[in-house]
Amino acid sequence: MGRQERYRKVVRPLLRAGIELIPDAVPGSAVPHVLGYESERVFGFHLVEYEDPRFVERLNAAWYELATSSGLIDENREFLLMLPRGTWTAEEDRRRRAMHGWQRVRLLERWDIMGAGAATFLGIRPGHPGFAMLALDNSVWLLADTYETGAAVYAVRDPADSPGVLCELKRELERPVGKNEDREFRREIGVWLESRQPRASGA
């Protein structure tokens, strides 16, 4: 039942946006997503004004140009996308404000990230995106957000090497555990940070 419910509430809406989920295939090296990156790591910022008559079309084009030029999408059209861990709908997910986790996905030939995608888990409605994506090799985050005059997409170079990101990840582990804490997210941070520690060489 859980698998059928997830297909209906999560997988199928994403398929309509041109995104296919690849289960249980997230690389262990994927850096957990937190803010804190340095401004000089940001590149490729594209803002499209709401008043643009081809707003969603131009926003889709800006996303694809940056996704391909930055190396987000690999040769198999795969990358990581932040998605809910549960089986609730996009509307339920927004009410819960729960933490998301990386999921491996593939971009299909026909897609609509900023329209149908933003209407599901990639935003709040068509043309109003809000998402995080990560290249499989950790080389780039690609982010989208909405502003007063328009929506934008931009990239962050090498987030796993950002001192600010590393500081935020360590701070997450040091915070007191709250009642509604996403313990799985904290576990992922701990495992990832541990994997970054230099190994002692054997005698």
C-alpha positions in Angstrom: 0.0 0.0 0.0 2.8 2.4 0.9 4.5 1.9 -2.5 1.2 2.5 -4.3 0.5 5.6 -2.3 4.0 7.0 -3.0 3.5 6.3 -6.7 0.2 8.2 -6.7 1.3 11.1 -4.5 4.9 11.6 -5.4 6.1 9.5 -8.4 3.3 10.2 -10.8 3.1 14.0 -10.3 6.9 14.2 -10.9 6.5 12.1 -14.1 4.1 14.7 -15.4 6.8 17.2 -14.9 9.3 15.0 -16.8 11.2 13.7 -13.8 11.7 10.0 -13.2 12.7 8.8 -9.7 15.5 6.3 -9.4 15.0 4.5 -6.0 17.8 3.7 -3.6 20.6 5.2 -5.8 21.8 8.3 -3.9 25.7 8.3 -3.7 27.0 8.2 -0.2 29.2 11.2 -1.1 26.2 13.5 -1.7 26.7 16.6 0.6 23.6 17.3 2.8 21.9 20.5 1.8 22.2 23.4 4.1 22.7 27.1 3.5 26.0 28.9 4.3 27.9 28.9 1.0 30.0 31.9 0.2 28.7 34.4 -2.3 31.6 34.0 -4.6 30.6 30.5 -5.3 27.3 31.6 -6.9 27.3 31.8 -10.7 24.8 31.8 -13.6 22.1 33.8 -11.8 19.1 34.1 -14.2 16.0 36.2 -13.1 12.8 36.2 -15.2 10.3 38.9 -14.5 6.7 37.8 -13.7 5.4 40.3 -16.3 7.2 38.5 -19.1 4.5 37.1 -21.4 6.6 33.9 -21.9 7.5 33.7 -18.2 7.4 30.0 -17.5 8.9 29.2 -20.9 11.9 31.5 -20.4 12.3 30.2 -16.8 12.4 26.6 -18.1 15.0 27.7 -20.7 17.1 29.4 -18.1 17.1 26.4 -15.9 18.0 24.0 -18.7 20.8 26.2 -20.0 22.3 26.4 -16.5 21.7 22.8 -15.7 23.6 21.6 -18.7 26.4 24.3 -18.8 27.1 23.8 -15.0 27.4 20.1 -15.2 24.3 19.4 -13.0 23.0 16.8 -15.5 25.3 13.9 -16.3 25.5 11.9 -19.5 22.5 9.8 -18.4 20.5 13.0 -17.7 20.6 12.1 -14.0 21.1 14.4 -10.9 19.9 14.6 -7.3 16.7 16.4 -6.2 15.5 17.3 -2.7 12.2 15.5 -2.1 10.1 14.5 0.9 10.8 11.3 2.6 7.2 10.3 3.1 4.2 9.6 1.0 2.2 12.8 1.3 1.2 15.1 -1.5 3.0 18.3 -2.4 0.3 20.3 -0.6 0.5 18.2 2.5 4.3 18.4 2.4 4.2 22.3 2.4 1.9 22.2 5.4 4.2 19.9 7.3 7.4 21.9 6.5 9.3 18.6 6.9 12.9 18.2 6.0 13.6 16.7 2.6 16.3 14.3 1.4 18.2 13.8 -1.8 16.6 11.5 -4.3 18.3 10.4 -7.6 16.2 11.4 -10.6 16.4 11.3 -14.4 15.2 14.1 -16.7 12.9 12.7 -19.4 12.8 14.0 -22.9 9.6 15.9 -22.3 9.8 18.0 -19.1 8.3 21.2 -17.5 10.3 21.9 -14.4 9.0 25.5 -13.8 5.4 24.8 -14.8 4.1 21.3 -13.9 7.2 20.7 -11.7 6.7 23.9 -9.6 3.1 22.9 -9.1 4.2 19.8 -7.3 7.3 19.4 -5.1 9.5 21.9 -6.9 7.6 25.0 -5.8 4.2 26.3 -4.7 2.5 26.8 -8.1 3.4 27.1 -11.7 6.0 29.8 -12.2 6.8 30.0 -8.5 9.7 27.5 -8.0 11.6 26.6 -4.9 14.0 23.7 -5.2 17.5 22.4 -4.7 19.4 20.0 -7.0 22.8 18.5 -6.8 25.2 17.0 -9.4 26.0 13.4 -8.7 29.7 14.3 -8.3 29.0 17.2 -5.8 30.3 19.7 -8.3 27.3 22.1 -8.2 24.1 22.9 -6.4 21.4 24.4 -8.6 18.8 26.4 -6.8 15.5 28.2 -7.7 13.6 30.7 -5.7 10.9 33.4 -6.1 11.4 37.1 -5.5 9.2 40.3 -5.5 9.5 40.9 -9.2 10.3 37.5 -10.6 11.7 34.0 -10.2 15.3 33.0 -10.5 17.6 30.0 -10.9 21.3 30.0 -10.0 24.2 27.7 -9.2 26.7 27.2 -6.4 30.1 25.8 -7.3 31.6 22.9 -5.2 29.3 23.2 -2.1 31.1 20.2 -0.5 34.3 22.3 -0.3 32.6 25.4 1.1 33.9 26.3 4.6 30.5 27.9 5.3 28.6 24.8 4.4 30.8 22.6 6.5 30.4 25.0 9.4 26.6 24.9 9.1 26.6 21.1 8.9 28.6 20.9 12.1 26.3 23.4 13.8 23.3 21.2 12.9 24.9 18.4 14.8 25.6 20.6 17.8 22.1 22.0 18.1 19.8 20.5 20.9 17.5 17.8 19.4 14.0 19.2 19.2 10.8 17.2 19.5 10.0 17.3 15.8 13.7 17.0 14.8 14.4 15.2 11.5 16.7 12.6 13.1 17.4 11.0 9.7 18.8 14.3 8.4 21.1 14.6 11.4 22.2 11.0 10.9 23.1 11.7 7.3 25.1 14.8 8.3 27.0 12.7 10.9 27.8 10.0 8.4 28.9 12.4 5.7 31.1 14.5 8.0 32.7 11.3 9.3 33.4 10.2 5.7 35.4 13.4 5.3 37.7 12.7 8.2 41.2 11.5 7.2 41.8 7.9 7.9 44.7 6.8 10.1 47.1 4.8 8.1 48.0 1.3 9.2 51.3 0.3 10.5 
